[in-house]
């Protein structure tokens, strides 16, 4: 994703668009991120079988860097070194409330920075997966992956894009309601009381309605329609299908069928519903590249990664959050017209890596340490009868998003 945003400044807009006609590097990064996230999140949840531990771990892993990025953007805007997103200027209160839950894209308001949109899908996925686990339905991943994809393909433009957030008033109400719902779910999971956990689980599963009927409430939302939002959620469940297959929890035939449906859905849905022939070429290349990359990463998962790759995996979440901020600052301080594309690219890479390393060391790691401390009291195991243990290869680390290798960790 960082390379996609940098590309126009280094190779020129014309060359960037020429490549984009055949291969969308941004979509490649996002879909790979979603697929890997879907693969590793079940490890984080099912290793200990505790929803309490899962949520403490997730929140302590993503919120510190997320809140730090929000604070940096606010400070830059206040200092006149950046502009507030126009969508937030239009609906500031609803936008601010939307950032609290990370579900801003499903509210219909923009994130503080564009990359925040993927976090809306991450949070929705966490809520749905936790809900399925609470009701002992978590092994139905293949049905969810295929079902969401088929709903996207068959529903298409018939699915409402803004059923819940069609007006500013509705978006404000929805943003406030989601804070209450998410807080209620978290409180129930942390309490460990079975009736409350089951209620939270049902509410969590219901979060699938957000992408299904409110996936493109305004022009500020990145998903072009509700059907595309469902498709991306289906990709996340495809990663979970691979996890189930690896651990013998679903038949191989079922897994292959579900993964085939998701692959073909990604390839053809955009061409089918947009009517643009170039979408077929773009999505064939992107979906194929994502599949090949994931397969290679999966094949190498038992091998120890080089130290530099391990470090990049560890700081990848901070890179993802901060690269746009660094790019915006560079454009003002050292414009590409003055620095030249090569120097601009080097400054971008160096600045992003330095910022990400700093945030990982002084923001992410302390947050994760706090999360581990809060996890120590035993959580009540809900879902399957026995806590599910990850295989030996993953016992040494807390599963994160975006890393396969033994030594690597991320989100």
C-alpha positions as a Markdown table, in Angstrom:
| # | Residue | x | y | z |
|---|---|---|---|---|
| 1 | Unk | 0.0 | 0.0 | 0.0 |
| 2 | Unk | 2.8 | 2.4 | 0.8 |
| 3 | Unk | 4.5 | 1.7 | -2.5 |
| 4 | Unk | 1.1 | 2.3 | -4.3 |
| 5 | Unk | 0.8 | 5.8 | -2.7 |
| 6 | Unk | 4.5 | 6.6 | -3.4 |
| 7 | Unk | 4.4 | 5.4 | -7.0 |
| 8 | Unk | 3.1 | 8.5 | -8.8 |
| 9 | Unk | 5.8 | 10.6 | -7.2 |
| 10 | Unk | 8.7 | 8.3 | -8.2 |
| 11 | Unk | 7.7 | 7.0 | -11.6 |
| 12 | Unk | 5.3 | 9.7 | -12.6 |
| 13 | Unk | 1.5 | 9.8 | -12.7 |
| 14 | Unk | 1.3 | 8.7 | -16.4 |
| 15 | Unk | 3.4 | 5.5 | -15.7 |
| 16 | Unk | 1.5 | 4.9 | -12.5 |
| 17 | Unk | -1.8 | 4.9 | -14.3 |
| 18 | Unk | -0.4 | 2.8 | -17.1 |
| 19 | Unk | 0.5 | 0.1 | -14.5 |
| 20 | Unk | -2.9 | 0.5 | -12.8 |
| 21 | Unk | -4.7 | -0.4 | -16.0 |
| 22 | Unk | -3.3 | -3.9 | -15.6 |
| 23 | Unk | -2.4 | -4.3 | -11.9 |
| 24 | Unk | -3.7 | -2.4 | -8.9 |
| 25 | Unk | -0.9 | -2.6 | -6.3 |
| 26 | Unk | -3.2 | -1.0 | -3.7 |
| 27 | Unk | -5.9 | -3.6 | -4.0 |
| 28 | Unk | -3.1 | -6.3 | -4.0 |
| 29 | Unk | -1.8 | -5.1 | -0.6 |
| 30 | Unk | -5.3 | -4.7 | 0.9 |
| 31 | Unk | -6.6 | -8.1 | -0.2 |
| 32 | Unk | -3.4 | -9.9 | 0.9 |
| 33 | Unk | -3.7 | -8.1 | 4.3 |
| 34 | Unk | -7.3 | -9.2 | 4.6 |
| 35 | Unk | -6.5 | -12.8 | 3.6 |
| 36 | Unk | -3.6 | -13.1 | 6.1 |
| 37 | Unk | -5.7 | -11.5 | 8.8 |
| 38 | Unk | -8.4 | -14.0 | 8.3 |
| 39 | Unk | -5.8 | -16.8 | 8.6 |
| 40 | Unk | -4.1 | -15.6 | 11.8 |
| 41 | Unk | -7.0 | -14.2 | 13.8 |
| 42 | Unk | -8.5 | -17.7 | 14.7 |
| 43 | Unk | -5.1 | -18.5 | 16.1 |
| 44 | Unk | -5.2 | -15.6 | 18.5 |
| 45 | Unk | -8.8 | -16.5 | 19.6 |
| 46 | Unk | -8.7 | -20.3 | 19.7 |
| 47 | Unk | -5.3 | -20.9 | 21.1 |
| 48 | Unk | -6.5 | -20.1 | 24.6 |
| 49 | Unk | -10.3 | -20.3 | 23.9 |
| 50 | Unk | -10.9 | -17.1 | 25.9 |
| 51 | Unk | -12.9 | -14.3 | 24.4 |
| 52 | Unk | -11.6 | -12.1 | 27.2 |
| 53 | Unk | -8.0 | -12.7 | 26.4 |
| 54 | Unk | -8.7 | -12.3 | 22.7 |
| 55 | Unk | -10.2 | -8.9 | 23.0 |
| 56 | Unk | -7.6 | -7.6 | 25.4 |
| 57 | Unk | -4.9 | -8.8 | 23.1 |
| 58 | Unk | -6.5 | -7.3 | 20.0 |
| 59 | Unk | -7.3 | -3.9 | 21.5 |
| 60 | Unk | -3.8 | -3.6 | 23.1 |
| 61 | Unk | -2.2 | -4.5 | 19.8 |
| 62 | Unk | -4.1 | -2.1 | 17.4 |
| 63 | Unk | -5.4 | 0.8 | 19.5 |
| 64 | Unk | -2.2 | 2.4 | 20.8 |
| 65 | Unk | -0.7 | 2.9 | 17.3 |
| 66 | Unk | -4.1 | 3.9 | 16.0 |
| 67 | Unk | -4.7 | 6.5 | 18.6 |
| 68 | Unk | -1.2 | 7.8 | 18.3 |
| 69 | Unk | -1.7 | 8.3 | 14.5 |
| 70 | Unk | -5.0 | 10.1 | 15.2 |
| 71 | Unk | -3.2 | 12.4 | 17.6 |
| 72 | Unk | -0.4 | 13.1 | 15.2 |
| 73 | Unk | -2.9 | 14.0 | 12.4 |
| 74 | Unk | -4.8 | 16.3 | 14.7 |
| 75 | Unk | -1.6 | 18.1 | 15.8 |
| 76 | Unk | -0.5 | 18.5 | 12.2 |
| 77 | Unk | -3.8 | 20.0 | 11.2 |
| 78 | Unk | -3.7 | 22.3 | 14.2 |
| 79 | Unk | -0.2 | 23.4 | 13.2 |
| 80 | Unk | -1.2 | 24.1 | 9.6 |
| 81 | Unk | 0.9 | 21.3 | 8.3 |
| 82 | Unk | -2.0 | 19.2 | 7.0 |
| 83 | Unk | -5.6 | 19.5 | 6.0 |
| 84 | Unk | -8.6 | 17.8 | 7.7 |
| 85 | Unk | -10.2 | 15.4 | 5.4 |
| 86 | Unk | -13.2 | 17.1 | 3.7 |
| 87 | Unk | -15.5 | 14.4 | 4.8 |
| 88 | Unk | -14.6 | 15.1 | 8.4 |
| 89 | Unk | -15.1 | 18.9 | 7.9 |
| 90 | Unk | -18.6 | 18.2 | 6.7 |
| 91 | Unk | -19.6 | 15.8 | 9.5 |
| 92 | Unk | -17.1 | 16.4 | 12.3 |
| 93 | Unk | -19.0 | 15.0 | 15.2 |
| 94 | Unk | -20.2 | 11.8 | 13.4 |
| 95 | Unk | -16.6 | 11.5 | 12.0 |
| 96 | Unk | -15.1 | 11.8 | 15.5 |
| 97 | Unk | -17.5 | 9.2 | 16.9 |
| 98 | Unk | -16.8 | 6.9 | 14.0 |
| 99 | Unk | -13.1 | 6.9 | 14.7 |
| 100 | Unk | -13.8 | 5.6 | 18.3 |
| 101 | Unk | -14.9 | 2.2 | 17.1 |
| 102 | Unk | -12.8 | 2.1 | 13.9 |
| 103 | Unk | -16.1 | 1.5 | 12.1 |
| 104 | Unk | -16.2 | 4.8 | 10.4 |
| 105 | Unk | -16.4 | 3.4 | 6.9 |
| 106 | Unk | -19.6 | 1.5 | 7.8 |
| 107 | Unk | -21.0 | 4.6 | 9.3 |
| 108 | Unk | -20.4 | 6.5 | 6.1 |
| 109 | Unk | -17.8 | 9.0 | 7.2 |
| 110 | Unk | -14.1 | 9.2 | 6.3 |
| 111 | Unk | -11.2 | 8.2 | 8.5 |
| 112 | Unk | -8.6 | 10.7 | 9.7 |
| 113 | Unk | -6.4 | 9.2 | 7.0 |
| 114 | Unk | -7.4 | 7.0 | 4.1 |
| 115 | Unk | -5.8 | 3.8 | 5.3 |
| 116 | Unk | -8.1 | 3.7 | 8.3 |
| 117 | Unk | -10.8 | 2.3 | 6.0 |
| 118 | Unk | -9.4 | -1.3 | 6.2 |
| 119 | Unk | -9.6 | -1.1 | 10.0 |
| 120 | Unk | -13.4 | -0.9 | 9.7 |
| 121 | Unk | -13.3 | -4.3 | 8.1 |
| 122 | Unk | -10.8 | -5.6 | 10.7 |
| 123 | Unk | -13.1 | -4.5 | 13.6 |
| 124 | Unk | -16.2 | -5.9 | 11.9 |
| 125 | Unk | -14.4 | -9.2 | 11.3 |
| 126 | Unk | -13.3 | -9.4 | 14.9 |
| 127 | Unk | -16.8 | -8.8 | 16.1 |
| 128 | Unk | -18.3 | -11.4 | 13.8 |
| 129 | Unk | -15.6 | -14.1 | 14.5 |
| 130 | Unk | -15.9 | -13.5 | 18.2 |
| 131 | Unk | -19.7 | -13.9 | 17.9 |
| 132 | Unk | -19.4 | -17.1 | 16.0 |
| 133 | Unk | -17.0 | -18.5 | 18.6 |
| 134 | Unk | -19.3 | -17.6 | 21.5 |
| 135 | Unk | -22.1 | -19.6 | 19.8 |
| 136 | Unk | -19.7 | -22.4 | 18.8 |
| 137 | Unk | -20.3 | -21.7 | 15.1 |
| 138 | Unk | -16.7 | -20.7 | 14.4 |
| 139 | Unk | -16.0 | -23.8 | 12.3 |
| 140 | Unk | -18.5 | -22.7 | 9.6 |
| 141 | Unk | -15.9 | -20.5 | 8.0 |
| 142 | Unk | -16.3 | -22.1 | 4.6 |
| 143 | Unk | -20.0 | -21.3 | 4.5 |
| 144 | Unk | -19.3 | -17.7 | 5.5 |
| 145 | Unk | -16.6 | -17.3 | 2.9 |
| 146 | Unk | -18.7 | -18.7 | 0.1 |
| 147 | Unk | -21.9 | -17.3 | 1.4 |
| 148 | Unk | -20.7 | -13.7 | 1.6 |
| 149 | Unk | -19.1 | -14.0 | -1.8 |
| 150 | Unk | -22.2 | -15.4 | -3.4 |
| 151 | Unk | -24.3 | -12.7 | -1.7 |
| 152 | Unk | -22.0 | -10.1 | -3.3 |
| 153 | Unk | -22.2 | -11.6 | -6.7 |
| 154 | Unk | -25.9 | -12.3 | -6.8 |
| 155 | Unk | -27.0 | -9.3 | -4.8 |
| 156 | Unk | -24.9 | -6.8 | -6.6 |
| 157 | Unk | -26.5 | -3.4 | -7.1 |
| 158 | Unk | -29.7 | -4.7 | -5.5 |
| 159 | Unk | -28.1 | -4.5 | -2.1 |
| 160 | Unk | -28.7 | -1.1 | -0.5 |
| 161 | Unk | -25.6 | 1.1 | -0.1 |
| 162 | Unk | -26.9 | 3.4 | 2.6 |
| 163 | Unk | -29.9 | 1.9 | 4.4 |
| 164 | Unk | -28.6 | 2.9 | 7.8 |
| 165 | Unk | -26.6 | 6.0 | 7.0 |
| 166 | Unk | -28.3 | 7.8 | 4.2 |
| 167 | Unk | -28.4 | 11.2 | 5.9 |
| 168 | Unk | -26.1 | 13.1 | 8.2 |
| 169 | Unk | -28.6 | 12.7 | 11.0 |
| 170 | Unk | -28.7 | 8.9 | 10.5 |
| 171 | Unk | -24.9 | 8.7 | 10.3 |
| 172 | Unk | -24.5 | 10.6 | 13.6 |
| 173 | Unk | -27.1 | 8.3 | 15.3 |
| 174 | Unk | -25.4 | 5.2 | 13.8 |
| 175 | Unk | -21.9 | 6.3 | 15.0 |
| 176 | Unk | -23.2 | 6.8 | 18.5 |
| 177 | Unk | -25.2 | 3.6 | 18.5 |
| 178 | Unk | -22.1 | 1.6 | 17.3 |
| 179 | Unk | -20.1 | 3.0 | 20.2 |
| 180 | Unk | -22.7 | 1.7 | 22.6 |
| 181 | Unk | -22.9 | -1.7 | 20.9 |
| 182 | Unk | -19.2 | -2.3 | 20.7 |
| 183 | Unk | -18.7 | -1.2 | 24.3 |
| 184 | Unk | -21.5 | -3.5 | 25.4 |
| 185 | Unk | -20.0 | -6.4 | 23.5 |
| 186 | Unk | -16.6 | -5.8 | 25.0 |
| 187 | Unk | -18.0 | -5.4 | 28.5 |
| 188 | Unk | -19.9 | -8.7 | 28.1 |
| 189 | Unk | -16.8 | -10.6 | 26.9 |
| 190 | Unk | -14.7 | -9.2 | 29.6 |
| 191 | Unk | -17.2 | -10.2 | 32.3 |
| 192 | Unk | -17.2 | -13.8 | 31.2 |
| 193 | Unk | -20.9 | -14.2 | 32.2 |
| 194 | Unk | -22.4 | -16.7 | 29.7 |
| 195 | Unk | -25.8 | -15.0 | 29.1 |
| 196 | Unk | -24.0 | -11.7 | 28.5 |
| 197 | Unk | -21.4 | -13.4 | 26.2 |
| 198 | Unk | -24.1 | -15.1 | 24.2 |
| 199 | Unk | -26.0 | -11.8 | 23.8 |
| 200 | Unk | -22.7 | -10.1 | 22.7 |
| 201 | Unk | -22.0 | -12.9 | 20.3 |
| 202 | Unk | -25.4 | -12.5 | 18.7 |
| 203 | Unk | -24.8 | -8.8 | 18.4 |
| 204 | Unk | -21.4 | -9.4 | 16.9 |
| 205 | Unk | -22.7 | -11.7 | 14.2 |
| 206 | Unk | -25.3 | -9.1 | 13.4 |
| 207 | Unk | -22.5 | -6.7 | 12.5 |
| 208 | Unk | -22.4 | -8.4 | 9.1 |
| 209 | Unk | -25.4 | -6.2 | 8.3 |
| 210 | Unk | -23.1 | -3.1 | 8.2 |
| 211 | Unk | -21.3 | -4.1 | 5.0 |
| 212 | Unk | -24.4 | -5.8 | 3.6 |
| 213 | Unk | -26.7 | -2.8 | 3.7 |
| 214 | Unk | -24.5 | 0.2 | 4.5 |
| 215 | Unk | -21.3 | -0.5 | 2.6 |
| 216 | Unk | -21.2 | 2.7 | 0.6 |
| 217 | Unk | -23.3 | 5.3 | 2.5 |
| 218 | Unk | -21.3 | 8.3 | 1.1 |
| 219 | Unk | -18.7 | 9.1 | -1.5 |
| 220 | Unk | -16.1 | 9.2 | 1.3 |
| 221 | Unk | -16.4 | 5.4 | 1.8 |
| 222 | Unk | -13.7 | 3.4 | 0.0 |
| 223 | Unk | -15.8 | 0.3 | -0.9 |
| 224 | Unk | -17.6 | 1.3 | -4.1 |
| 225 | Unk | -20.8 | -0.6 | -3.0 |
| 226 | Unk | -22.2 | -2.9 | -0.4 |
| 227 | Unk | -21.6 | -5.9 | -2.6 |
| 228 | Unk | -17.9 | -5.0 | -2.8 |
| 229 | Unk | -17.8 | -4.6 | 1.0 |
| 230 | Unk | -19.3 | -8.1 | 1.4 |
| 231 | Unk | -16.7 | -9.4 | -1.1 |
| 232 | Unk | -13.8 | -8.1 | 0.9 |
| 233 | Unk | -15.3 | -9.6 | 4.1 |
| 234 | Unk | -15.5 | -12.9 | 2.2 |
| 235 | Unk | -11.8 | -12.7 | 1.4 |
| 236 | Unk | -11.1 | -12.5 | 5.2 |
| 237 | Unk | -13.1 | -15.6 | 5.8 |
| 238 | Unk | -11.2 | -17.3 | 3.0 |
| 239 | Unk | -8.1 | -16.9 | 5.1 |
| 240 | Unk | -10.0 | -18.6 | 8.0 |
| 241 | Unk | -10.9 | -21.4 | 5.7 |
| 242 | Unk | -7.2 | -22.1 | 5.1 |
| 243 | Unk | -6.7 | -22.1 | 8.8 |
| 244 | Unk | -9.5 | -24.7 | 9.3 |
| 245 | Unk | -8.2 | -26.8 | 6.5 |
| 246 | Unk | -4.6 | -26.8 | 7.9 |
| 247 | Unk | -5.9 | -28.0 | 11.3 |
| 248 | Unk | -8.2 | -30.7 | 9.8 |
| 249 | Unk | -11.4 | -28.9 | 11.0 |
| 250 | Unk | -13.2 | -29.0 | 7.7 |
| 251 | Unk | -13.0 | -31.5 | 4.8 |
| 252 | Unk | -10.6 | -30.6 | 2.0 |
| 253 | Unk | -13.3 | -30.7 | -0.6 |
| 254 | Unk | -15.4 | -28.1 | 1.3 |
| 255 | Unk | -12.4 | -25.9 | 1.7 |
| 256 | Unk | -11.4 | -26.1 | -1.9 |
| 257 | Unk | -15.0 | -25.3 | -3.0 |
| 258 | Unk | -15.2 | -22.3 | -0.7 |
| 259 | Unk | -11.9 | -20.9 | -1.8 |
| 260 | Unk | -12.7 | -21.4 | -5.4 |
| 261 | Unk | -16.0 | -19.5 | -5.0 |
| 262 | Unk | -14.1 | -16.6 | -3.3 |
| 263 | Unk | -11.4 | -16.5 | -6.0 |
| 264 | Unk | -13.9 | -16.5 | -8.9 |
| 265 | Unk | -16.1 | -14.0 | -7.1 |
| 266 | Unk | -13.2 | -11.6 | -6.8 |
| 267 | Unk | -12.3 | -12.1 | -10.4 |
| 268 | Unk | -15.8 | -11.6 | -11.9 |
| 269 | Unk | -17.9 | -9.6 | -9.5 |
| 270 | Unk | -16.3 | -6.3 | -10.3 |
| 271 | Unk | -16.6 | -6.8 | -14.0 |
| 272 | Unk | -20.1 | -8.0 | -13.7 |
| 273 | Unk | -21.4 | -5.2 | -11.5 |
| 274 | Unk | -19.4 | -2.2 | -12.9 |
| 275 | Unk | -19.7 | -3.1 | -16.5 |
| 276 | Unk | -16.1 | -2.0 | -17.1 |
| 277 | Unk | -14.1 | -4.6 | -19.1 |
| 278 | Unk | -10.8 | -3.3 | -17.7 |
| 279 | Unk | -11.9 | -4.4 | -14.2 |
| 280 | Unk | -11.7 | -8.1 | -15.3 |
| 281 | Unk | -8.0 | -7.7 | -16.3 |
| 282 | Unk | -7.2 | -5.8 | -13.2 |
| 283 | Unk | -8.9 | -8.2 | -10.8 |
| 284 | Unk | -7.6 | -11.3 | -12.5 |
| 285 | Unk | -4.0 | -10.1 | -12.1 |
| 286 | Unk | -4.6 | -8.9 | -8.5 |
| 287 | Unk | -6.4 | -12.0 | -7.3 |
| 288 | Unk | -3.9 | -14.3 | -8.9 |
| 289 | Unk | -1.0 | -12.4 | -7.4 |
| 290 | Unk | -2.6 | -12.4 | -3.9 |
| 291 | Unk | -3.1 | -16.1 | -4.2 |
| 292 | Unk | 0.4 | -16.9 | -5.3 |
| 293 | Unk | 1.9 | -14.6 | -2.6 |
| 294 | Unk | -0.3 | -16.2 | 0.1 |
| 295 | Unk | 0.6 | -19.7 | -1.0 |
| 296 | Unk | 4.4 | -18.9 | -1.0 |
| 297 | Unk | 4.1 | -17.3 | 2.5 |
| 298 | Unk | 2.1 | -20.4 | 3.7 |
| 299 | Unk | 4.8 | -22.7 | 2.3 |
| 300 | Unk | 7.5 | -20.8 | 4.1 |
| 301 | Unk | 5.7 | -20.4 | 7.4 |
| 302 | Unk | 7.9 | -23.0 | 9.2 |
| 303 | Unk | 11.1 | -21.3 | 8.2 |
| 304 | Unk | 12.8 | -18.7 | 10.3 |
| 305 | Unk | 12.7 | -15.4 | 8.5 |
| 306 | Unk | 15.8 | -13.1 | 8.1 |
| 307 | Unk | 16.1 | -10.5 | 10.8 |
| 308 | Unk | 15.3 | -7.6 | 8.5 |
| 309 | Unk | 12.0 | -9.3 | 7.4 |
| 310 | Unk | 11.2 | -10.1 | 11.0 |
| 311 | Unk | 11.6 | -6.4 | 11.9 |
| 312 | Unk | 9.6 | -5.3 | 8.9 |
| 313 | Unk | 6.8 | -7.7 | 10.0 |
| 314 | Unk | 6.9 | -6.3 | 13.5 |
| 315 | Unk | 6.6 | -2.7 | 12.4 |
| 316 | Unk | 4.3 | -3.3 | 9.4 |
| 317 | Unk | 1.2 | -2.0 | 11.2 |
| 318 | Unk | 2.9 | 1.3 | 12.0 |
| 319 | Unk | 4.2 | 1.5 | 8.5 |
| 320 | Unk | 0.7 | 1.1 | 7.2 |
| 321 | Unk | -0.7 | 3.8 | 9.5 |
| 322 | Unk | 2.1 | 6.3 | 9.2 |
| 323 | Unk | 3.2 | 6.2 | 5.5 |
| 324 | Unk | 0.5 | 8.6 | 4.4 |
| 325 | Unk | 1.3 | 11.0 | 7.2 |
| 326 | Unk | 5.0 | 11.0 | 6.2 |
| 327 | Unk | 4.1 | 11.4 | 2.5 |
| 328 | Unk | 1.9 | 14.4 | 3.3 |
| 329 | Unk | 4.7 | 16.0 | 5.3 |
| 330 | Unk | 7.3 | 15.4 | 2.6 |
| 331 | Unk | 5.1 | 17.0 | -0.1 |
| 332 | Unk | 5.1 | 20.2 | 1.9 |
| 333 | Unk | 8.7 | 20.2 | 3.2 |
| 334 | Unk | 10.6 | 18.7 | 0.3 |
| 335 | Unk | 8.3 | 18.7 | -2.8 |
| 336 | Unk | 9.2 | 16.1 | -5.4 |
| 337 | Unk | 9.7 | 18.9 | -8.0 |
| 338 | Unk | 12.7 | 20.1 | -5.9 |
| 339 | Unk | 14.1 | 16.9 | -4.5 |
| 340 | Unk | 13.6 | 14.7 | -7.6 |
| 341 | Unk | 11.9 | 11.4 | -7.6 |
| 342 | Unk | 14.8 | 9.3 | -6.4 |
| 343 | Unk | 15.6 | 11.4 | -3.4 |
| 344 | Unk | 12.0 | 11.9 | -2.6 |
| 345 | Unk | 11.5 | 8.1 | -2.6 |
| 346 | Unk | 14.5 | 7.6 | -0.4 |
| 347 | Unk | 13.3 | 10.2 | 2.1 |
| 348 | Unk | 9.9 | 8.7 | 2.1 |
| 349 | Unk | 11.2 | 5.2 | 2.8 |
| 350 | Unk | 13.6 | 6.4 | 5.5 |
| 351 | Unk | 11.1 | 8.7 | 7.1 |
| 352 | Unk | 8.4 | 6.0 | 7.2 |
| 353 | Unk | 10.7 | 3.3 | 8.6 |
| 354 | Unk | 12.1 | 5.7 | 11.3 |
| 355 | Unk | 8.6 | 6.8 | 12.3 |
| 356 | Unk | 7.3 | 3.2 | 12.3 |
| 357 | Unk | 10.3 | 2.0 | 14.3 |
| 358 | Unk | 9.7 | 4.7 | 16.9 |
| 359 | Unk | 6.0 | 4.0 | 17.2 |
| 360 | Unk | 6.5 | 0.3 | 17.4 |
| 361 | Unk | 9.2 | 0.7 | 20.2 |
| 362 | Unk | 7.6 | 3.4 | 22.3 |
| 363 | Unk | 3.8 | 3.0 | 21.6 |
| 364 | Unk | 3.0 | -0.5 | 20.3 |
| 365 | Unk | 5.3 | -2.5 | 22.5 |
| 366 | Unk | 4.2 | -0.8 | 25.8 |
| 367 | Unk | 0.6 | -1.3 | 24.7 |
| 368 | Unk | 1.1 | -4.9 | 24.1 |
| 369 | Unk | 2.9 | -5.3 | 27.4 |
| 370 | Unk | 0.0 | -3.7 | 29.2 |
| 371 | Unk | -2.3 | -6.1 | 27.3 |
| 372 | Unk | -0.3 | -9.1 | 28.4 |
| 373 | Unk | -0.5 | -7.9 | 32.0 |
| 374 | Unk | -4.3 | -7.5 | 31.8 |
| 375 | Unk | -4.6 | -11.0 | 30.3 |
| 376 | Unk | -3.1 | -12.8 | 33.3 |
| 377 | Unk | -6.3 | -13.4 | 35.3 |
| 378 | Unk | -7.8 | -16.6 | 33.8 |
| 379 | Unk | -10.6 | -16.0 | 31.4 |
| 380 | Unk | -13.7 | -18.2 | 31.2 |
| 381 | Unk | -13.5 | -20.5 | 28.2 |
| 382 | Unk | -16.6 | -20.2 | 26.0 |
| 383 | Unk | -17.4 | -21.6 | 22.7 |
| 384 | Unk | -16.0 | -25.1 | 22.2 |
| 385 | Unk | -15.9 | -27.4 | 25.2 |
| 386 | Unk | -12.1 | -27.3 | 25.4 |
| 387 | Unk | -9.7 | -24.5 | 24.6 |
| 388 | Unk | -8.3 | -24.9 | 21.1 |
| 389 | Unk | -4.5 | -24.9 | 21.0 |
| 390 | Unk | -2.5 | -23.6 | 18.1 |
| 391 | Unk | 0.1 | -26.0 | 16.6 |
| 392 | Unk | 3.6 | -26.1 | 18.0 |
| 393 | Unk | 4.9 | -23.7 | 15.3 |
| 394 | Unk | 2.8 | -20.8 | 16.7 |
| 395 | Unk | 3.0 | -21.5 | 20.4 |
| 396 | Unk | 5.9 | -19.1 | 20.8 |
| 397 | Unk | 4.2 | -15.9 | 19.8 |
| 398 | Unk | 0.8 | -14.1 | 19.9 |
| 399 | Unk | -0.8 | -14.4 | 16.5 |
| 400 | Unk | -0.8 | -11.1 | 14.7 |
| 401 | Unk | -2.0 | -9.8 | 11.4 |
| 402 | Unk | 0.3 | -9.8 | 8.5 |
| 403 | Unk | 3.0 | -12.3 | 9.3 |
| 404 | Unk | 3.6 | -16.0 | 8.6 |
| 405 | Unk | 7.2 | -16.7 | 9.7 |
| 406 | Unk | 8.1 | -18.1 | 13.1 |
| 407 | Unk | 9.8 | -14.9 | 14.3 |
| 408 | Unk | 7.6 | -12.3 | 12.7 |
| 409 | Unk | 4.8 | -10.5 | 14.3 |
| 410 | Unk | 2.5 | -7.7 | 13.3 |
| 411 | Unk | -0.8 | -6.0 | 14.0 |
